[in-house]
Amino acid sequence: MILINPNSNRSKKLGVFSRYVPLSVPFGIGYLAGYLVKHNKRVKILDDEADFISDRALNECVEGIEQPYIFGLSCLTAAFARAQELARLIKAKYPDSKVLFGNIHPTVLPEEVLKDNNVDIVFNLAVIPLPTSLEKPVWVFEENVKMAFTFLELARRDKFKTLVHFSSSEAYGTALNVP
């Protein structure tokens, strides 16, 4: 599996101030990679923020990895356009590969993600954590229902091949250890 942190084009968006705003570290990708390695899966991470992902970089990355290739892209809204660009490049080079999108953008704007034929699997991380529901119970209930309804409606209209939906950790109790 190849996990990718797409570039959010900081220099264009922040201009001269980009050097004063720290890079975001892709902790989610790191946790996922750690879990997969712990379970004897081969994982490579490409950080487009740190080093631009070129056609050549993709070729080098897939060397020694069994096909079909699986690419997981983290999609913050700021990096969504670049994630789409990478998905197009991946599907053009490796048509049998699987491209997964996850993170906040696919959760909040699923219809935009599902318009892209290069995305095979969407991870819906749409959960508002328990502490917020204790402070704003009506708002949390309404938002969770809206998010669930959106995905159910998209499923009814046959807009995606595979959806992976997560619940909050509170549904399972307190974790005894972290991957």
C-alpha positions in Angstrom: 0.0 0.0 0.0 1.2 3.5 -0.8 -0.1 6.3 1.4 0.1 9.8 0.1 -0.1 13.2 1.7 -0.9 15.6 -1.2 0.6 19.0 -1.4 -1.8 21.8 -0.4 0.1 24.4 -2.5 1.1 26.5 0.5 3.4 28.9 -1.3 0.7 29.9 -3.7 -2.0 30.3 -1.0 0.2 31.9 1.6 2.7 33.7 -0.5 5.7 35.1 1.4 4.2 34.0 4.6 4.4 30.3 3.8 7.8 30.1 5.4 6.3 31.3 8.7 3.5 28.7 8.8 4.7 25.3 9.8 4.0 22.3 7.6 1.3 19.9 8.9 2.7 16.5 9.7 0.5 13.7 8.3 0.0 11.9 11.6 -3.1 9.9 10.4 -1.0 8.4 7.6 1.7 7.6 10.1 -0.7 5.8 12.4 -2.2 3.9 9.5 1.2 2.9 8.2 2.3 1.8 11.7 -0.8 -0.4 12.1 -0.3 -2.0 8.6 3.4 -2.7 9.3 2.5 -4.2 12.6 0.3 -6.6 10.7 3.0 -7.5 8.2 1.8 -5.3 5.4 4.3 -3.5 3.1 3.7 0.3 3.2 5.4 3.2 1.6 4.6 6.9 2.4 4.9 9.7 -0.1 4.7 13.2 1.3 4.0 15.6 -1.5 4.4 18.6 0.9 8.0 17.6 1.6 9.0 16.3 -1.9 6.9 16.8 -5.0 5.5 13.5 -6.3 6.5 13.1 -10.0 5.8 10.4 -12.5 9.3 9.1 -11.7 8.6 9.1 -8.0 5.5 6.9 -8.5 7.5 4.5 -10.6 10.2 4.1 -7.9 7.6 3.8 -5.2 5.7 0.9 -6.7 8.9 -1.1 -7.4 8.7 -4.4 -5.5 5.0 -4.0 -4.5 2.5 -6.6 -5.5 -0.2 -5.6 -7.9 -2.9 -4.4 -7.9 -1.4 -1.3 -6.3 -3.4 0.4 -3.5 -3.0 4.1 -3.1 -4.5 5.9 -0.1 -4.7 9.7 -0.4 -5.3 11.9 2.6 -7.7 14.7 1.4 -7.7 17.9 3.4 -9.7 20.5 1.5 -6.6 22.6 0.9 -5.0 19.6 -0.9 -8.1 18.2 -2.6 -7.2 19.5 -6.1 -3.8 18.0 -5.9 -5.2 14.7 -4.6 -7.5 14.6 -7.7 -4.5 15.4 -9.9 -2.6 12.5 -8.3 -5.5 10.1 -8.7 -5.7 10.9 -12.4 -2.0 10.3 -12.8 -2.2 7.0 -10.8 -5.1 5.7 -12.8 -3.5 6.7 -16.1 -0.3 4.8 -15.2 -1.8 1.9 -13.3 -5.4 1.4 -14.4 -5.9 -1.7 -12.3 -4.9 0.1 -9.1 -7.3 1.0 -6.3 -7.4 4.7 -5.2 -8.8 5.4 -1.7 -9.7 8.9 -0.5 -10.1 9.7 3.2 -10.0 12.6 5.7 -12.2 15.6 6.1 -12.9 16.6 2.5 -14.5 13.3 1.5 -16.5 13.4 4.7 -17.8 16.9 4.4 -18.2 17.1 0.6 -18.7 13.5 -0.5 -20.6 14.4 -3.7 -17.6 16.3 -5.0 -15.3 13.4 -4.3 -17.6 10.8 -5.8 -17.8 12.7 -9.1 -14.2 11.7 -9.7 -14.1 8.4 -11.6 -10.5 7.9 -10.4 -11.6 7.3 -6.8 -12.5 3.7 -6.0 -13.1 3.8 -2.3 -14.2 6.6 0.0 -13.5 6.6 3.8 -16.2 8.5 5.6 -14.7 9.7 8.9 -17.9 11.7 9.7 -18.2 11.5 13.4 -18.5 14.2 15.9 -16.8 13.0 19.1 -18.7 12.4 22.3 -17.4 15.4 24.3 -18.9 17.8 21.7 -22.3 15.9 22.0 -22.3 16.6 25.7 -21.9 20.3 25.1 -24.2 20.6 22.0 -26.4 17.6 21.9 -29.0 18.9 19.4 -26.5 20.3 17.0 -24.4 17.0 17.1 -27.5 14.9 16.5 -28.6 17.0 13.6 -25.1 17.1 12.0 -24.7 13.3 12.3 -28.1 12.7 10.8 -27.3 15.1 7.9 -24.0 13.3 7.2 -25.6 9.9 7.4 -28.4 11.0 5.1 -26.0 12.4 2.5 -24.1 9.1 2.3 -27.3 7.0 2.2 -28.8 9.2 -0.6 -25.5 8.8 -2.5 -25.7 5.0 -2.0 -29.3 5.0 -3.2 -28.2 6.8 -6.4 -25.4 4.3 -6.8 -22.8 7.1 -6.7 -19.9 5.0 -5.2 -18.5 1.6 -5.4 -17.3 1.2 -1.8 -17.9 3.2 1.3 -16.0 2.6 4.6 -17.8 4.3 7.5 -16.3 4.9 10.9 -18.0 5.5 14.1 -16.5 7.4 17.0 -14.3 5.5 19.4 -16.9 6.0 22.1 -19.0 3.3 20.4 -16.3 0.7 21.3 -15.2 2.0 24.7 -11.8 3.3 25.8 -8.8 2.0 23.8 -6.3 0.1 25.9 -3.5 0.7 23.4 -2.8 2.7 20.3 -1.6 1.1 17.1 
